[in-house]
């Protein structure tokens, strides 16, 4: 059985919106896009690359897919991130996209999202990694489909924006698997849902 691993850049106040680019997601009047860019170092890069090394597939929401599909196929094939991103199977959850999808190795999930993801998990293989994809992650959390959270918590408070853990979720406890910090103060945390 495969695991679903949610990998997210977060602020100290839990915001996950638009970490990588000022224009990534301006919904809700969000004007702090690109907040994550000043915090990269070798330890941070190693954490991200370990996640990629364990990924046998990526599961993405439409907005994240659109952003990635516009960028990663245009990067050099020997780029350490572009190589895995382009070659690894990608499953995109969307009711607005239609097939064929433009990015190589991409499959669309339109209907029975939770059932389709449970079927993917039932296969043998490496982890299914979720990057960004805030709305999709809410579905995964509600359906109890997340096996691990890999969180990169940055020493910045934005005061607003889309959060990973939103109001209205059921009480849930997490078990810390591993923690470390980068030279720039980013906490690298791995959690799994605690047994009931």
C-alpha positions as CSV (number, residue, x, y, z in Angstrom):
1,X,0.0,0.0,0.0
2,X,1.3,3.5,-0.9
3,X,1.3,6.4,1.5
4,X,0.1,9.9,0.8
5,X,2.6,12.5,1.9
6,X,1.6,16.2,2.1
7,X,4.6,18.4,1.7
8,X,4.0,22.1,2.4
9,X,5.8,25.4,2.9
10,X,4.2,27.2,5.8
11,X,4.5,30.4,7.8
12,X,4.5,30.5,11.6
13,X,0.8,31.4,11.4
14,X,0.1,28.4,9.2
15,X,-0.3,30.2,5.8
16,X,0.5,28.1,2.8
17,X,-0.7,30.5,0.0
18,X,1.7,31.5,-2.8
19,X,5.1,30.7,-1.3
20,X,7.0,30.8,-4.5
21,X,6.0,33.7,-6.6
22,X,4.3,37.1,-6.1
23,X,1.6,36.2,-8.7
24,X,1.2,32.5,-7.8
25,X,-2.2,33.0,-6.1
26,X,-3.6,36.5,-5.4
27,X,-7.1,35.2,-4.5
28,X,-8.6,36.9,-1.5
29,X,-6.5,40.0,-2.1
30,X,-3.3,38.1,-1.0
31,X,-0.3,40.3,-1.7
32,X,2.5,38.5,0.1
33,X,3.3,35.9,-2.7
34,X,6.9,34.7,-2.8
35,X,7.4,34.9,1.0
36,X,9.4,31.6,1.0
37,X,12.2,32.6,-1.4
38,X,14.7,34.1,1.0
39,X,14.9,31.0,3.2
40,X,16.5,28.5,1.0
41,X,19.7,26.7,2.1
42,X,21.4,23.3,1.7
43,X,19.5,21.7,4.5
44,X,16.2,22.9,3.1
45,X,17.2,21.6,-0.4
46,X,18.1,18.2,1.0
47,X,14.7,17.9,2.8
48,X,12.9,18.7,-0.4
49,X,15.0,16.3,-2.5
50,X,14.5,13.5,0.0
51,X,10.8,13.9,-0.5
52,X,11.2,13.7,-4.3
53,X,13.4,10.6,-4.0
54,X,10.6,8.8,-2.1
55,X,7.9,9.9,-4.5
56,X,6.5,7.4,-7.0
57,X,3.8,9.9,-8.0
58,X,2.6,13.4,-7.5
59,X,-1.0,14.3,-6.6
60,X,-1.8,17.9,-7.4
61,X,-4.8,20.3,-7.4
62,X,-5.6,22.3,-10.5
63,X,-3.9,25.6,-9.6
64,X,-0.7,23.9,-8.5
65,X,-0.8,21.7,-11.6
66,X,-1.3,24.8,-13.9
67,X,1.7,26.6,-12.2
68,X,4.0,23.6,-12.4
69,X,3.0,22.6,-16.0
70,X,3.8,26.1,-17.2
71,X,7.3,26.0,-15.5
72,X,8.9,22.6,-15.1
73,X,8.7,21.2,-18.7
74,X,10.6,24.3,-19.8
75,X,13.6,23.7,-17.5
76,X,16.8,21.8,-18.4
77,X,16.4,18.0,-18.2
78,X,19.4,17.7,-15.9
79,X,17.8,20.1,-13.4
80,X,17.6,18.1,-10.1
81,X,13.9,19.2,-9.6
82,X,12.7,19.3,-13.2
83,X,14.0,15.8,-13.9
84,X,11.8,14.1,-11.2
85,X,8.9,16.5,-11.7
86,X,8.7,15.8,-15.5
87,X,9.4,12.0,-15.4
88,X,7.3,11.0,-12.4
89,X,3.5,10.2,-12.9
90,X,1.3,13.1,-11.9
91,X,-2.4,12.8,-11.0
92,X,-4.3,16.1,-11.1
93,X,-7.7,16.6,-9.4
94,X,-9.9,19.0,-11.3
95,X,-13.5,19.4,-12.5
96,X,-12.5,22.1,-15.0
97,X,-9.5,20.6,-16.9
98,X,-10.0,18.1,-19.8
99,X,-7.8,15.5,-21.3
100,X,-5.3,15.2,-22.8
101,X,-3.3,17.2,-20.2
102,X,-0.4,19.1,-21.6
103,X,2.3,18.0,-19.1
104,X,3.9,14.5,-19.8
105,X,2.9,11.6,-17.5
106,X,-0.3,13.5,-16.3
107,X,-3.6,11.8,-15.5
108,X,-6.8,13.6,-14.7
109,X,-9.0,12.7,-11.8
110,X,-12.5,14.3,-12.2
111,X,-15.0,12.1,-10.4
112,X,-15.1,10.2,-7.1
113,X,-12.0,11.9,-5.9
114,X,-11.7,10.1,-2.6
115,X,-12.4,6.7,-4.2
116,X,-9.9,7.3,-7.0
117,X,-7.2,8.3,-4.5
118,X,-8.0,5.3,-2.3
119,X,-7.5,3.1,-5.4
120,X,-4.1,4.8,-6.0
121,X,-3.1,4.2,-2.4
122,X,-4.0,0.5,-2.7
123,X,-1.3,-0.1,-5.3
124,X,2.2,-1.1,-4.4
125,X,4.9,1.5,-4.9
126,X,6.6,4.6,-3.5
127,X,4.9,7.5,-1.8
128,X,2.3,9.7,-3.5
129,X,3.5,13.2,-2.8
130,X,1.2,16.2,-2.6
131,X,2.8,19.6,-3.1
132,X,0.8,22.8,-2.4
133,X,-2.7,22.1,-3.7
134,X,-4.5,23.7,-0.8
135,X,-8.0,22.8,-1.7
136,X,-7.2,19.2,-2.6
137,X,-5.4,18.9,0.8
138,X,-8.6,19.9,2.6
139,X,-10.4,17.0,0.9
140,X,-7.5,14.6,1.8
141,X,-7.6,15.7,5.5
142,X,-11.4,15.4,5.8
143,X,-11.3,11.9,4.2
144,X,-8.5,10.7,6.4
145,X,-6.2,10.0,3.5
146,X,-3.0,11.7,4.7
147,X,-0.3,9.4,6.0
148,X,2.4,11.9,6.6
149,X,2.9,15.7,6.7
150,X,6.3,17.1,5.7
151,X,6.1,20.7,6.8
152,X,8.7,23.4,6.3
153,X,7.7,26.1,8.8
154,X,9.3,29.5,8.0
155,X,10.1,32.2,10.6
156,X,7.6,34.7,9.1
157,X,4.1,35.8,10.1
158,X,1.9,37.1,7.3
159,X,-1.3,37.7,9.3
160,X,-3.6,36.3,6.6
161,X,-3.9,34.0,3.7
162,X,-5.0,30.4,3.1
163,X,-3.9,28.1,5.9
164,X,-3.1,24.4,5.8
165,X,-5.3,23.5,8.8
166,X,-8.5,25.5,8.4
167,X,-11.5,26.2,10.6
168,X,-14.0,23.5,10.8
169,X,-11.7,20.5,10.8
170,X,-12.3,17.7,13.3
171,X,-9.9,17.4,16.2
172,X,-6.9,15.4,15.2
173,X,-3.6,14.6,16.9
174,X,-0.3,14.2,15.2
175,X,2.8,12.2,16.1
176,X,6.2,13.9,15.5
177,X,8.5,11.6,13.4
178,X,11.5,13.9,12.9
179,X,12.5,17.5,13.3
180,X,15.5,19.7,12.4
181,X,16.2,23.3,11.6
182,X,18.0,25.0,8.8
183,X,20.6,27.7,9.1
184,X,17.9,30.3,8.2
185,X,15.5,29.2,10.9
186,X,13.1,27.0,8.9
187,X,11.8,24.1,10.9
188,X,11.7,20.8,8.9
189,X,9.0,18.7,10.5
190,X,7.6,15.3,9.7
191,X,4.4,14.2,11.4
192,X,2.0,11.3,11.0
193,X,-1.6,11.1,12.2
194,X,-1.6,9.6,15.7
195,X,-3.5,6.4,16.3
196,X,-7.0,7.0,17.5
